[in-house]
């Protein structure tokens, strides 16, 4: 069963029971992505690493052989 079919079935069941319809698939994807990014930044700060620009700094070290100044 695909996610769309499951959503339609859940919507039908909710309507039969007089309940609120479930959120559509993908409705909260951006919110989840933001929360994941914030959690990773939080964990980086707790570990004593910079929270921003880590990938860019690593690529700069790899390409240029020297660290870039952080902002």
C-alpha positions in Angstrom: 0.0 0.0 0.0 1.4 3.4 -1.0 1.6 6.4 1.4 -1.2 8.1 -0.6 -3.5 5.1 -0.3 -2.8 4.9 3.4 -3.6 8.6 3.8 -6.9 8.2 1.9 -7.8 5.2 4.0 -7.0 7.2 7.2 -9.0 10.2 6.0 -12.0 7.9 5.2 -11.8 6.3 8.7 -11.5 9.7 10.4 -14.5 11.0 8.6 -16.6 7.9 9.5 -15.7 8.4 13.2 -16.3 12.1 13.1 -12.6 12.9 13.9 -10.2 15.4 12.4 -8.5 14.4 9.2 -4.8 13.5 9.5 -2.2 15.8 8.0 -1.3 15.2 4.4 1.9 13.3 3.6 4.8 15.7 3.4 3.0 18.5 5.2 5.6 18.8 7.9 8.8 17.8 6.0 10.4 21.2 6.2 9.7 21.5 9.9 11.3 18.2 10.5 14.4 19.2 8.4 14.7 22.5 10.4 14.4 20.7 13.7 17.1 18.1 12.7 19.5 20.9 11.6 18.9 22.8 14.9 19.5 19.6 16.9 22.8 18.9 15.0 23.9 22.5 15.7 23.0 22.1 19.4 25.0 18.9 19.6 28.0 20.5 17.9 28.0 23.4 20.4 27.8 20.9 23.3 30.8 19.1 21.9 32.8 22.3 21.6 32.7 22.4 17.8 31.5 25.4 15.7 27.8 25.2 14.9 28.0 26.9 11.5 30.2 26.5 8.5 31.8 23.2 9.4 31.4 21.7 5.9 32.6 24.8 4.1 35.6 25.0 6.4 36.4 21.4 5.9 36.2 21.8 2.1 38.4 24.9 2.2 41.0 23.0 4.2 40.9 20.1 1.8 41.1 22.3 -1.3 43.5 25.0 -0.2 45.5 23.2 2.5 44.9 26.1 5.0 42.1 27.0 7.3 39.7 29.7 6.4 39.1 32.5 8.9 35.8 32.1 10.7 33.3 34.9 10.9 
